[in-house]
Amino acid sequence: MHTGPVLVVRWAHNGRWLASGSDDEIVMIWDMDPNARGKVWGSDEINVEGWKPLKRLPGHDSDVTDIGWSPADRYLASVGLDSKVIIWDGYTLECVRKLEQHQGFVKGVCWDPVGEFLATQSDDKTVKIWRTTDWSLEAEVTKPFEDSPGSTFFRRLSWSPDGAHITASNATNNKGFVFIAAVITRNTWTSDISLVGHENTVEVATYNPHIFLRNSSAPVSTSNICSVVALGADDRSVSVWQTKSARPLIVAKEVFDRQIMDLSWSWDGLTLYAASSDGTIAVFNFTSEELEGIAPHSVQEQYLSKFGFTLPPPPHGYSHIDTKHPTPPPSPSRTNIEVTKTVVHGEEVNQLVARRGKKKRVTLVPNSAAIPSAGGPSQSISTAQPLSKRAPLTQITTSSKAPPTSSFGFPMPAEQPYEPPHSWVKNGGPMDLDVPIDSFGGDGSISARGKRKMSDDTMSVARIGRTLGGDRKVEPPGPVKQLGNWGGASAAPAQNHIAVQQLGSLLPALPLLSYLKSEVEDSDLLLEVRNSEEDHTTEVSLVSGKQVQWLDFLPSPVIALKATPFFCAVASQDGTLNVYSHTGRRLLPPLSLGSAVSVVDANKQALMAITSSGQLYCWNVKQQKACFAPASLAPLISTSPNHTILSATVSPNGSPIIHISNGVVYSYDPNLLSFIKVTERWWAENSDSWHGRARAAQSIRGVMTLTEYMLNGDDKNFSLSDAINNASASAASHPAWWSTAITLGHLETRMHAIKLLDSSAEYRQVVLLYAKKIADEGFRAKAEELIKELFGPVYWRPGREDNVPATICGIPRRDLLKDVLSIFARSKTLAKLGLDWQDTLKRANNEEL
């Protein structure tokens, strides 16, 4: 029923209603239909449960990002990218209140378990606490979010079941250098406690719905209460913490291939579900011994009564109790899942158990050491209980010693027994089903339903037709070994050997290996090369799963290859480059580069090669033309015998990005017929506008930001914090205007580089940053020059003259000017200049000039 991607689904506490939020700006309420007997998608089995749409809740003006039901389902709160928080009546489903105080996208919402407060988290870098009695603002928490990045898709926060704390995602310490989850204390609304250790922004925090007792034999009291919270981060890891300890119970590193989007605990508190944008779900099962002290929900109800808060009564005539339609029992026809009844702490719950699947036990971390909260003295939430007092846990580690921990107290990767998710899929791991999805078997026989079975090969041929090598089975590559040079007959011409000798130490020839591969992004396609030393044959093939899509043979062994969603490139030892489509058809004639390649890279339709003789080539494969004439890298690497190429990549528009060990990143400008400096480490040490700080690579968007981040780690001896400290220490010895001049030079250089690399989002950002800098300094001449460059000729209209492009990096130039002028108009020194040009721009847009 939604017309856009669904971003959030939440159960009502009564178990009968379900709320979903979508990009289509709608919140949808679903009601369980006991009479629905719909079939499971893709089969003839009857669904255990059927759901029907109950009501559409329009009200948001943009994507709905999060939803939360209040205790007893008295209210429903929804938040979205329109910066609104909308409160709905949980019974009538009518709008109660719209809260519009946030100044940015609202990406998370949670309720106080008592129902007295509501908390929301936004890209405006605040967590706002609202009173449910009058829907006014109780408090605003900003400190731990001042330097938080705006790159996360969500900012999901959670309230502890004892009502004492809120754990909020996407917080940072140490001026943005340390990613944390912030723990906010009730009533004081302070955030002095930090959960530190994830290597990227925390996307979601979720508390276990149960209260935990420190001492199970002691009475329920505030001093005897603790909670368990799970964190999911953009570093693809999940951590679970117990508030009586300053160390996590468990950290599962790199569970997914992409970032974690949501977490959810089961009602019995022993199972944690995690969902990722890579399309997979992970399930963590705990025992009551591992989560010791877990108390039944009745203990929580007893404890929460101390707050003395009562929710408003339901509207007259409304109730969430339904006695007319009892929930139907699970259907016995489900062959891949068993439904069992289990009693947990006096409560009967349903458990769905997969009949076959790979289960792994994970080592829990001893709570013997405390993690200091970053940026302050050591603060543990409480005294940790020694692991020796716990019941023995099932472990798969072979060492009897305590596992090593990182500097943040998180377990080291070797301690984590999780396999990468992609291996689960390839090996048919925990999602292996008894009932096959395809209706065809592999033996060509007739199934029980009377339908003829078909082999996988037959199905593939029916789907794509007959192909070169399509009837061959995919063989495992075996051990990869380095081979001798058996391509001498097709070696490069003698004159190129001089260049190889001159630049060989800087651009070494690639080794000849028996097997090479390159995966195609976002697909199961794999480009493979097998160099056989026994019979001197070179086989190139494209494989999808266990099926060969096509193959080819080449006269010279292959030393490098690259596959993209658009083409496959293969470089041979004799200096030849072959480019194939995904059907195995040659898109270009064999390109002879004169000497063997040292680097091959591709990005969308762009292909780049650097030969051992130092020649740089770039092509647009779709247009079948070169981006520029071949250029020699000698000017970049001949200045010092110690300079080497650390990396070389290509941007989607065909601009090379070459990182040299002297701390400089270069590209080539075909209009200037010259290499240009994209950025260099010197800016990091001296410019106030360096953007390569404290951002993990997965959260980076934009080629320039990624390049500056990469530059931070190009030298193990180079520490950015040391550079900043050194710059501060020597500030007194610098001449006047040092910082201003270097910052402006950095921004101007960045503007030219981003324009060459065609990164539109970054170009707008750097232009506005540059405009603010010259406005702050009051540099009128620079401001006028920037205005005239963006405005163009006075009598020019977009499209009127070919020599004045209407856009810069795909952005209309006068749209950029409008934003720049608004900055100048608000400054103290350039206000009149900005206002005058705003009037001129308005008249030009109205064609008065």
TITI-753630 format. One record per residue (C-alpha): x, y, z; residue number from 1. Coordinates in steps of 0.001 Angstrom, whole numbers. Layout:
TITI-753630
R         u         v         w   resi
R         X         Y         Z    NUM
...
//
This chain:
TITI-753630
R         u         v         w   resi
R         0         0         0      1
R      2998      2326       352      2
R      4198      4057     -2794      3
R      7779      4585     -1584      4
R     10474      2704       312      5
R      9426      1734      3847      6
R     11947      3116      6364      7
R     10453      1964      9674      8
R      8009      -633     11049      9
R      6950      -759     14725     10
R      4664     -3138     16649     11
R      2026     -1742     18960     12
R      2284     -3124     22472     13
R     -1129     -4737     22138     14
R       196     -6972     19362     15
R     -2729     -6297     17048     16
R     -1580     -3163     15274     17
R      1480     -2423     13217     18
R      2691      1044     12142     19
R      4909      1681      9118     20
R      6504      4871      7803     21
R      7662      5480      4255     22
R      9277      7852      1790     23
R      5757      8485       495     24
R      5190     10780      3546     25
R      2517      8431      4937     26
R      2232      6555      8223     27
R       172      3406      7704     28
R     -1568      1462     10470     29
R     -2109     -2258      9806     30
R     -4576     -4487     11642     31
R     -4287     -8209     12070     32
R     -6944    -10014     10060     33
R     -7687    -13426     11618     34
R     -9686    -14469      8563     35
R     -6934    -13790      6030     36
R     -5483    -16964      4582     37
R     -3117    -15479      2052     38
R      -272    -17505       607     39
R      3386    -17090      1414     40
R      5018    -15172     -1405     41
R      6503    -17536     -3983     42
R      4796    -20695     -2727     43
R      1428    -22365     -2141     44
R      1780    -22365      1641     45
R      -776    -20536      3765     46
R       482    -17573      5794     47
R       386    -17883      9574     48
R      -802    -14284      9936     49
R     -2664    -11930      7643     50
R     -2608     -8122      7876     51
R     -4823     -5504      6303     52
R     -4458     -1715      6106     53
R     -6503       -51      8844     54
R     -5807      3658      8315     55
R     -3541      6055      6423     56
R     -2119      8895      8516     57
R     -1128     11778      6213     58
R       518     14787      7798     59
R      4213     14733      7003     60
R      5631     16735      4110     61
R      8654     14466      3559     62
R     10032     11004      4335     63
R      8898      9390      7599     64
R     12085      8163      9289     65
R     10988      6799     12670     66
R      7883      5831     14634     67
R      7273      5030     18306     68
R      4296      3743     20297     69
R      3933      5165     23806     70
R      3403      2896     26829     71
R       -22      1232     26674     72
R      -252      2507     23057     73
R     -1879      5706     24290     74
R       -48      7734     21627     75
R      1908      7176     18432     76
R      4756      9559     17529     77
R      6166      9900     14012     78
R      9134     11984     12829     79
R     10518     12790      9424     80
R     12699     14795      7101     81
R     10214     17680      7189     82
R     11627     18460     10688     83
R      8238     17699     12253     84
R      7234     15524     15196     85
R      3581     14477     14927     86
R      1676     12968     17852     87
R     -1292     10714     16992     88
R     -3925      9370     19358     89
R     -3216      5655     19842     90
R     -6920      4805     19850     91
R     -8657      7151     17430     92
R     -5533      7570     15228     93
R     -6295     11274     14901     94
R     -3568     13942     14996     95
R     -3116     15302     18522     96
R      -207     17746     18119     97
R      2517     18816     15691     98
R      5851     19808     17245     99
R      7915     21930     14865    100
R     10790     23272     16988    101
R     13495     21160     15320    102
R     15644     22964     12743    103
R     16789     19880     10818    104
R     15776     16397      9708    105
R     14322     14436     12651    106
R     15686     10879     12480    107
R     14820      9225     15793    108
R     12092      9074     18438    109
R     11581      7176     21695    110
R      9171      7208     24650    111
R      9818      7278     28369    112
R      8586      3846     29631    113
R      6352      5707     32089    114
R      4855      7882     29351    115
R      5787     11201     30980    116
R      8301     12292     28322    117
R      9047     11907     24624    118
R     12583     12242     23163    119
R     13464     13104     19557    120
R     16846     13410     17833    121
R     17554     15549     14781    122
R     20242     16599     12329    123
R     20115     20007     14035    124
R     22459     18262     16524    125
R     20031     18226     19431    126
R     18005     15742     21442    127
R     14773     17398     22570    128
R     12746     16139     25544    129
R      8993     16890     25421    130
R      6455     16740     28265    131
R      3443     14651     27308    132
R      1174     16543     29699    133
R      1195     19720     27589    134
R      3603     18802     24729    135
R      5955     21646     25654    136
R      9740     21424     25608    137
R     11217     20046     28826    138
R     14922     20138     27859    139
R     17338     20319     24936    140
R     20613     18346     24940    141
R     23314     19598     22568    142
R     26780     19021     24049    143
R     27628     15500     22766    144
R     26258     16280     19285    145
R     28045     19556     18511    146
R     30582     17861     16207    147
R     28494     14889     15080    148
R     28526     14268     11304    149
R     25357     14581      9267    150
R     26067     11458      7241    151
R     23921      8906      9097    152
R     20659      7780      7586    153
R     19046      7548     11037    154
R     19649      8832     14562    155
R     17701      6183     16452    156
R     17736      6630     20241    157
R     16271      4516     23048    158
R     14966      4953     26608    159
R     16014      2442     29266    160
R     13198       243     30675    161
R     13773      1646     34179    162
R     13262      5191     32834    163
R     16644      6357     34133    164
R     18587      6985     30905    165
R     18339      7765     27226    166
R     21074      6368     24989    167
R     21421      8560     21895    168
R     23243      7706     18672    169
R     25574      9759     16469    170
R     27406     11541     19277    171
R     31112     12385     19410    172
R     33815     13291     21882    173
R     37125     15101     21517    174
R     35885     17596     18900    175
R     34496     14930     16604    176
R     37480     12578     16641    177
R     35843      9862     18775    178
R     32499      8275     17867    179
R     30300      7482     20872    180
R     26773      6821     22057    181
R     25752      9452     24612    182
R     23929      8408     27795    183
R     21515     11150     28973    184
R     20335     11052     32593    185
R     16662     11601     33406    186
R     15564     14871     35085    187
R     19044     16494     35033    188
R     19289     15793     31264    189
R     23093     15745     31440    190
R     25244     13576     29175    191
R     28378     12861     31192    192
R     28527      9139     30324    193
R     29808      7900     26967    194
R     29857      4448     25379    195
R     33148      4554     23475    196
R     34692      2158     20999    197
R     32921      2060     17638    198
R     35089      3134     14731    199
R     32323      5000     12934    200
R     29112      6822     13769    201
R     26568      4957     15904    202
R     23352      4733     13896    203
R     20965      3098     16365    204
R     20671      2346     20094    205
R     18070       -81     21477    206
R     17482     -1106     25091    207
R     16503     -4621     26060    208
R     12830     -4418     27185    209
R     13624     -6154     30498    210
R     14952     -4705     33721    211
R     17994     -6538     35104    212
R     18786     -7126     38777    213
R     22368     -6800     39986    214
R     21546     -9190     42810    215
R     18648    -11515     42032    216
R     18117    -12346     45713    217
R     17894     -8689     46776    218
R     14651     -6670     46603    219
R     13872     -4449     43623    220
R     15325      -983     44221    221
R     17119      1725     42285    222
R     20522       554     43511    223
R     19746     -3004     42405    224
R     18557     -2121     38899    225
R     20545     -2109     35640    226
R     19760     -2311     31922    227
R     21162     -3790     28704    228
R     21538     -1691     25540    229
R     22641     -2676     22024    230
R     24387      -315     19601    231
R     24628      -601     15818    232
R     27132      1523     13918    233
R     28283      2423     10436    234
R     31449       366     11080    235
R     29172     -2681     10500    236
R     29572     -3821     14106    237
R     27093     -4519     16912    238
R     27947     -4042     20582    239
R     25896     -4987     23664    240
R     26425     -3176     26981    241
R     25144     -3709     30526    242
R     24880      -488     32517    243
R     26539     -1999     35580    244
R     29789     -2325     33613    245
R     31928        87     31642    246
R     32907     -2608     29153    247
R     30659     -4156     26520    248
R     29351     -7655     27057    249
R     29987     -8473     23425    250
R     31203     -6824     20224    251
R     30500     -8494     16896    252
R     32734     -6828     14320    253
R     31931     -6517     10618    254
R     28710     -8503     10870    255
R     27444     -6940      7628    256
R     28810     -5635      4347    257
R     27192     -2232      4844    258
R     25989       -53      7713    259
R     23446     -1148     10317    260
R     20033       513     10002    261
R     17999      -856     12919    262
R     18058     -3140     15972    263
R     15240     -4842     17885    264
R     15055     -7072     20956    265
R     12552     -9895     21284    266
R      9924     -9557     24012    267
R     11634    -12219     26149    268
R     14877    -10179     26005    269
R     17091    -13067     24861    270
R     17242    -12438     21115    271
R     18600     -9371     19296    272
R     17811     -8732     15641    273
R     19964     -6444     13482    274
R     19096     -5177      9988    275
R     21549     -3752      7455    276
R     21320     -1829      4207    277
R     23124     -4752      2532    278
R     19764     -6584      2602    279
R     20512     -9058      5372    280
R     19375     -9609      8966    281
R     21534    -11030     11770    282
R     20099    -12775     14835    283
R     21969    -12936     18168    284
R     20712    -15485     20693    285
R     21609    -15170     24381    286
R     21020    -17437     27336    287
R     19681    -16239     30667    288
R     23095    -17061     32172    289
R     24810    -14727     29728    290
R     22296    -11937     30374    291
R     22269    -12656     34086    292
R     19744    -10997     36328    293
R     16999    -10691     33704    294
R     13697     -9997     35448    295
R     10118    -10576     34222    296
R      8082     -7649     32899    297
R      6017     -7647     36074    298
R      9116     -6398     37932    299
R      9346     -3463     35546    300
R      5692     -2569     36113    301
R      6239     -2749     39861    302
R      9360      -573     39674    303
R      7877      2069     37349    304
R      4974      2647     39715    305
R      7343      4718     41891    306
R      7156      7563     39329    307
R      3467      8002     40096    308
R      2663      9089     36528    309
R      -587      8029     34911    310
R     -1373      8274     31202    311
R     -4641      9930     30151    312
R     -7552      7460     29913    313
R     -8559      6229     26436    314
R    -11367      8039     24627    315
R    -14849      6900     25551    316
R    -15846      3723     23778    317
R    -12327      2769     22607    318
R    -10271      -206     23735    319
R     -7269     -2167     22504    320
R     -8644     -5427     23829    321
R    -10241     -7549     21109    322
R    -12305    -10528     22213    323
R    -14105    -11141     18933    324
R    -11204    -12428     16857    325
R     -8721    -14606     18726    326
R     -5350    -15002     17085    327
R     -5342    -18170     14939    328
R     -2816    -20849     15853    329
R       259    -21207     13638    330
R      -349    -23151     10451    331
R      1248    -26642     10467    332
R      2043    -26293      6755    333
R      5156    -24193      7355    334
R      7888    -26690      6556    335
R     10902    -24467      7067    336
R     10003    -22992     10471    337
R      8839    -24589     13690    338
R      6587    -22674     16099    339
R      6980    -23665     19744    340
R      5425    -22411     22964    341
R      7911    -21451     25655    342
R      7365    -20161     29182    343
R      9821    -17409     30111    344
R      9582    -15983     33638    345
R      5961    -17011     33896    346
R      5017    -15565     30461    347
R      4075    -17730     27483    348
R      5748    -16629     24240    349
R      5936    -17975     20697    350
R      9354    -18878     19350    351
R     10098    -19362     15650    352
R     12965    -21824     15222    353
R     14593    -22494     11831    354
R     15000    -26232     11364    355
R     18353    -25887      9696    356
R     20881    -23121     10074    357
R     24400    -22293     11110    358
R     24600    -21187     14748    359
R     27696    -19699     16308    360
R     28487    -19039     19931    361
R     30395    -15907     20758    362
R     32721    -15202     23652    363
R     31457    -12619     26104    364
R     34029    -10149     27348    365
R     35071    -10242     31040    366
R     33941     -7124     32865    367
R     37260     -6556     34584    368
R     38370     -3221     33209    369
R     36703       125     32752    370
R     36607      2264     29655    371
R     37130      5958     30350    372
R     34642      8217     28666    373
R     36532     10152     26035    374
R     37557     13665     26826    375
R     37333     13313     30609    376
R     38284     11236     33634    377
R     37439      7572     33866    378
R     33706      7127     34385    379
R     32221      3695     34669    380
R     28480      3371     34940    381
R     28855      1103     37927    382
R     31133     -1460     39528    383
R     31507     -4452     37229    384
R     30856     -7946     38518    385
R     33807    -10319     37934    386
R     33235    -12921     35275    387
R     34302    -15618     37724    388
R     31006    -15185     39570    389
R     29016    -15858     36420    390
R     27773    -19171     35170    391
R     30189    -20760     32654    392
R     29624    -19658     29069    393
R     30014    -21593     25870    394
R     33150    -20348     24106    395
R     34761    -21191     20824    396
R     38131    -19603     21474    397
R     40938    -22075     22108    398
R     43056    -19946     24420    399
R     42386    -19999     28148    400
R     43661    -16470     28546    401
R     41434    -13435     28584    402
R     41008    -12044     25042    403
R     43013     -8946     24137    404
R     41221     -5635     23934    405
R     41793     -2558     21855    406
R     42603       855     23253    407
R     38885      1543     23657    408
R     38286     -1698     25552    409
R     36487     -3375     22616    410
R     37559     -6936     21739    411
R     40111     -7292     18986    412
R     38803     -8652     15621    413
R     40515    -12023     16120    414
R     38305    -12627     19117    415
R     35105    -12376     17112    416
R     33953    -15742     15738    417
R     31611    -14239     13128    418
R     32150    -15049      9486    419
R     31621    -12284      6930    420
R     27987    -12169      5793    421
R     28893    -12771      2158    422
R     30320    -16169      3092    423
R     27022    -17051      4753    424
R     25182    -16379      1527    425
R     27633    -18232      -694    426
R     27745    -21252      1588    427
R     24007    -21403      2173    428
R     24388    -20578      5850    429
R     21695    -19867      8403    430
R     19030    -19041      5805    431
R     19241    -22528      4216    432
R     15638    -23702      3747    433
R     14134    -27166      3549    434
R     11746    -26026       817    435
R     13585    -25001     -2396    436
R     12644    -21627     -3832    437
R     12846    -22822     -7443    438
R     10228    -25289     -8607    439
R     12846    -27118    -10658    440
R     15246    -29720     -9313    441
R     18669    -30635    -10604    442
R     18078    -34109    -12013    443
R     15631    -33352    -14817    444
R     12971    -35572    -13239    445
R      9293    -34899    -12643    446
R      8426    -33346     -9276    447
R      5642    -34541     -6986    448
R      3369    -31893     -8445    449
R      3768    -33302    -11944    450
R      6026    -30547    -13240    451
R      9224    -31437    -15072    452
R     12381    -30485    -13199    453
R     15160    -28679    -14997    454
R     18869    -28457    -14240    455
R     20585    -25179    -13313    456
R     22542    -25243    -16577    457
R     19367    -25695    -18613    458
R     17730    -22810    -16788    459
R     20729    -20579    -17452    460
R     20747    -21422    -21153    461
R     17027    -20744    -21327    462
R     17553    -17381    -19677    463
R     20546    -15972    -21593    464
R     20955    -18360    -24538    465
R     24047    -20280    -25507    466
R     27344    -18581    -24593    467
R     31078    -19197    -24884    468
R     31900    -21579    -22034    469
R     28365    -21566    -20682    470
R     28340    -25361    -20454    471
R     31428    -25441    -18212    472
R     31343    -25772    -14451    473
R     33108    -23166    -12350    474
R     36230    -24647    -10818    475
R     37871    -23402     -7624    476
R     41075    -21473     -8378    477
R     43331    -23461     -6069    478
R     46408    -21894     -4482    479
R     47583    -18698     -6195    480
R     51289    -18777     -7071    481
R     53700    -16430     -8793    482
R     54854    -17588    -12221    483
R     57964    -17004    -14239    484
R     58011    -14830    -17353    485
R     56638    -17020    -20145    486
R     55271    -14134    -22216    487
R     58662    -13134    -23602    488
R     57674    -13661    -27195    489
R     55196    -10859    -26899    490
R     57266     -8618    -24651    491
R     57349     -4866    -25019    492
R     59587     -3258    -27670    493
R     63225     -2734    -26777    494
R     63027      1051    -26698    495
R     60605       903    -23802    496
R     63020     -1072    -21664    497
R     65049      2110    -21202    498
R     62019      3822    -19664    499
R     61359       806    -17483    500
R     64899       955    -16170    501
R     64643      4694    -15535    502
R     61300      4548    -13729    503
R     61205       910    -12718    504
R     61763      1536     -9028    505
R     58868      3973     -8961    506
R     56543      2100    -11321    507
R     57395     -1568    -10913    508
R     55975     -4141    -13280    509
R     53227     -6258    -11757    510
R     54010     -9889    -10867    511
R     52628    -12674    -13025    512
R     50185    -14742    -10960    513
R     48377    -17969    -11763    514
R     44957    -16555    -10809    515
R     43430    -13058    -10681    516
R     39885    -11869    -10035    517
R     37802     -8692     -9839    518
R     34277     -8500     -8412    519
R     31571     -6370    -10020    520
R     30077     -3962     -7493    521
R     26521     -4723     -6286    522
R     26263     -8015     -8182    523
R     27415    -11630     -8046    524
R     29501    -11251    -11222    525
R     33184    -12132    -10973    526
R     35837    -11535    -13637    527
R     38493    -14263    -13460    528
R     41814    -14879    -15203    529
R     43743    -18162    -15103    530
R     47333    -18134    -16353    531
R     48436    -21723    -16911    532
R     52203    -22183    -16814    533
R     51931    -25824    -17929    534
R     50468    -25181    -21383    535
R     51080    -21389    -21565    536
R     47395    -20516    -21981    537
R     45561    -17535    -20554    538
R     41806    -17887    -19971    539
R     39522    -14931    -19205    540
R     35991    -15640    -17935    541
R     33032    -13848    -16380    542
R     31276    -15940    -13734    543
R     27887    -15487    -12078    544
R     27583    -17722     -9037    545
R     28352    -21207    -10313    546
R     27686    -20385    -13965    547
R     30230    -19256    -16576    548
R     28739    -16368    -18557    549
R     31498    -16280    -21200    550
R     35183    -16981    -21670    551
R     38023    -15898    -23937    552
R     41678    -16807    -24525    553
R     44528    -14322    -24954    554
R     48012    -14717    -26495    555
R     49870    -13083    -23593    556
R     49457    -13723    -19849    557
R     47300    -11262    -17904    558
R     48835     -9255    -15050    559
R     45951     -6890    -14119    560
R     42188     -6675    -14519    561
R     39231     -4549    -13434    562
R     35473     -5101    -13684    563
R     32733     -2469    -13346    564
R     28942     -2673    -13788    565
R     29519     -1468    -17378    566
R     32602     -3273    -18726    567
R     35582     -5521    -17963    568
R     39222     -4534    -18655    569
R     42131     -7004    -18895    570
R     45810     -5961    -19189    571
R     48379     -8383    -20602    572
R     52094     -8669    -19993    573
R     52883     -7539    -23553    574
R     51303     -4113    -22948    575
R     47907     -4915    -24526    576
R     44637     -3818    -22941    577
R     41382     -5608    -23859    578
R     37962     -4197    -22940    579
R     34868     -6464    -22890    580
R     31162     -5943    -22327    581
R     29358     -8193    -19838    582
R     28374    -10469    -22733    583
R     32027    -11023    -23673    584
R     31987     -8743    -26716    585
R     35026     -6499    -27257    586
R     33946     -2883    -26824    587
R     37287     -1495    -28052    588
R     40027     -2876    -30288    589
R     43016     -4282    -28375    590
R     44898     -1223    -27142    591
R     48692     -1442    -27403    592
R     50260       688    -24645    593
R     53902       -54    -25457    594
R     54826     -1539    -22081    595
R     53168     -3550    -19337    596
R     50797     -1765    -16994    597
R     51533      -984    -13362    598
R     48035       306    -12479    599
R     44575      -344    -13928    600
R     41470      1302    -12476    601
R     37918      1968    -13648    602
R     34936      3936    -12399    603
R     31579      3703    -14157    604
R     32425      4391    -17845    605
R     35967      5699    -17189    606
R     39053      3489    -17581    607
R     42600      4436    -16545    608
R     45937      2688    -17091    609
R     49478      3621    -16031    610
R     52310      1708    -17696    611
R     55658       763    -16227    612
R     57243      3366    -18504    613
R     55267      6094    -16722    614
R     52602      6822    -19374    615
R     49112      7772    -18146    616
R     46036      6897    -20252    617
R     42342      7602    -19615    618
R     39384      6625    -21783    619
R     35605      6958    -21802    620
R     34582      3440    -22802    621
R     30997      4338    -23670    622
R     32055      7144    -26018    623
R     35039      5072    -27253    624
R     37408      8009    -27002    625
R     40352      9134    -24902    626
R     39776     11744    -22194    627
R     43131     13364    -23095    628
R     46366     12584    -24907    629
R     48730     10202    -23095    630
R     50726     12068    -20450    631
R     54037     11148    -18857    632
R     54268     10899    -15077    633
R     57957     11778    -15178    634
R     57369     15380    -13963    635
R     55683     14007    -10832    636
R     58082     11257     -9824    637
R     61476     12295    -11188    638
R     62058     15131     -8698    639
R     63311     12697     -6061    640
R     64447      9068     -6261    641
R     62534      8409     -3050    642
R     59137      9445     -4418    643
R     56743      6624     -5259    644
R     53121      6358     -6363    645
R     51064      5239     -3355    646
R     47772      4915     -5226    647
R     46150      5852     -8527    648
R     42417      5885     -9187    649
R     40059      7472    -11689    650
R     36916      9535    -11070    651
R     33672      8871    -12978    652
R     34385     11765    -15381    653
R     37778     10318    -16330    654
R     40035     12508    -14203    655
R     42936     10572    -12663    656
R     43724     10942     -8960    657
R     47375     10099     -8281    658
R     48710     10040     -4737    659
R     52506     10536     -4448    660
R     54539      9698     -1344    661
R     55626     13331      -971    662
R     52164     14099       457    663
R     50648     15550     -2757    664
R     47665     14299     -4771    665
R     47680     15178     -8471    666
R     45239     15078    -11364    667
R     45519     15982    -15045    668
R     43652     18915    -16612    669
R     43169     18340    -20369    670
R     42276     22027    -20892    671
R     45545     23197    -19347    672
R     47534     20202    -20680    673
R     49192     19993    -17303    674
R     49116     18084    -14046    675
R     47520     20038    -11226    676
R     47724     19665     -7463    677
R     44389     18423     -6147    678
R     45460     18685     -2525    679
R     48524     18157      -365    680
R     49450     17406      3205    681
R     50749     20959      3707    682
R     47157     22221      3775    683
R     46363     19809      6610    684
R     49139     21292      8700    685
R     48323     24943      8043    686
R     44785     25486      6681    687
R     41787     26103      8934    688
R     39484     24513      6347    689
R     41027     21062      6070    690
R     38169     18561      5681    691
R     40064     15301      6036    692
R     39764     15049      9812    693
R     38083     12439     11975    694
R     35856     10820      9426    695
R     35943      7104      8774    696
R     36000      6229      5094    697
R     32513      4674      5074    698
R     30868      7924      6154    699
R     32657     10014      3520    700
R     30780     11338       507    701
R     32588     13124     -2287    702
R     35853     12459     -4020    703
R     37666     15459     -2516    704
R     36725     14669      1084    705
R     37715     11042       517    706
R     41042     12162      -955    707
R     41831     14403      2003    708
R     40889     11651      4424    709
R     43169      9243      2549    710
R     45978     11777      2735    711
R     45850     11731      6534    712
R     47058      8150      6599    713
R     49568      8119      3749    714
R     52495      8302      6147    715
R     52700      6263      9348    716
R     54986      8885     10814    717
R     52519     11677     10092    718
R     50010     12437     12828    719
R     47392     15067     12140    720
R     47046     15894     15823    721
R     50819     16386     16028    722
R     50669     18668     13025    723
R     47931     20744     14637    724
R     49865     20973     17889    725
R     53033     21929     16048    726
R     51165     24561     14083    727
R     49725     25996     17292    728
R     53102     25970     18998    729
R     54789     27821     16153    730
R     51948     30252     15509    731
R     53862     33051     17176    732
R     56724     32719     14696    733
R     54473     32886     11649    734
R     54200     36185      9754    735
R     51045     38270      9798    736
R     48088     36933      7778    737
R     49658     33454      7716    738
R     46530     31494      8616    739
R     44165     33605      6492    740
R     46336     33486      3385    741
R     46877     29731      3569    742
R     43202     28983      4258    743
R     42097     31084      1295    744
R     44733     29459      -901    745
R     43538     26042       189    746
R     39909     26858      -601    747
R     40764     28365     -4004    748
R     42864     25309     -4893    749
R     40079     23028     -3761    750
R     37527     24875     -5903    751
R     39604     24303     -9050    752
R     40252     20652     -8202    753
R     36599     19875     -7429    754
R     35540     21554    -10666    755
R     37949     19274    -12564    756
R     36682     16184    -10707    757
R     33059     17292    -11289    758
R     31805     16766     -7718    759
R     28735     19019     -7576    760
R     27804     18610     -3887    761
R     31348     19397     -2792    762
R     31622     22343     -5174    763
R     28611     24086     -3658    764
R     30018     23442      -194    765
R     33483     24846      -935    766
R     32124     27919     -2749    767
R     29920     28808       216    768
R     32777     28156      2636    769
R     35052     30388       554    770
R     32401     33118       414    771
R     31975     33027      4192    772
R     35727     33260      4720    773
R     36176     36345      2542    774
R     33033     37856      4070    775
R     34435     37340      7574    776
R     37687     38989      6510    777
R     35927     41761      4570    778
R     37885     41210      1333    779
R     35675     43246     -1003    780
R     37836     42844     -4130    781
R     37834     39046     -3879    782
R     34093     39099     -3225    783
R     33388     41214     -6320    784
R     35548     38965     -8475    785
R     33714     35844     -7245    786
R     30329     37520     -7878    787
R     31239     38502    -11441    788
R     32575     35020    -12196    789
R     29319     33418    -11059    790
R     27096     36082    -12620    791
R     28653     35934    -16092    792
R     28303     38755    -18637    793
R     25622     41265    -17690    794
R     23568     40689    -20834    795
R     24130     36931    -20831    796
R     21275     34491    -20447    797
R     21716     30773    -19816    798
R     22048     29127    -23214    799
R     22592     32400    -25113    800
R     26367     32028    -25569    801
R     28173     28703    -25893    802
R     31401     30004    -24383    803
R     29703     30741    -21046    804
R     28401     27489    -19571    805
R     25090     27740    -17787    806
R     26264     25452    -15007    807
R     29368     24738    -12941    808
R     29685     21099    -11873    809
R     26077     20653    -12905    810
R     24851     23507    -10666    811
R     23243     26576    -12316    812
R     25835     29291    -11796    813
R     23320     31941    -10777    814
R     21786     29570     -8199    815
R     25237     29429     -6672    816
R     25454     33215     -6849    817
R     22147     33549     -5005    818
R     23522     31528     -2069    819
R     26806     33460     -2097    820
R     25033     36815     -2063    821
R     22920     35774       912    822
R     26175     35186      2828    823
R     27574     38576      1807    824
R     24301     40342      2648    825
R     24462     39033      6224    826
R     28093     40052      6819    827
R     29090     43234      8620    828
R     31514     44532      5975    829
R     30018     43325      2682    830
R     26312     43814      3388    831
R     25847     46658       895    832
R     27746     44791     -1825    833
R     25584     41725     -1297    834
R     22314     43681     -1277    835
R     23219     45640     -4424    836
R     24070     42501     -6355    837
R     20951     40740     -5067    838
R     18928     43512     -6705    839
R     20979     43164     -9906    840
R     20470     39412     -9954    841
R     16731     39820     -9399    842
R     16473     42244    -12326    843
R     18552     39941    -14531    844
R     16308     36996    -13737    845
R     13285     39160    -14616    846
R     15046     40103    -17907    847
R     15143     43790    -17061    848
R     18817     44020    -18097    849
//
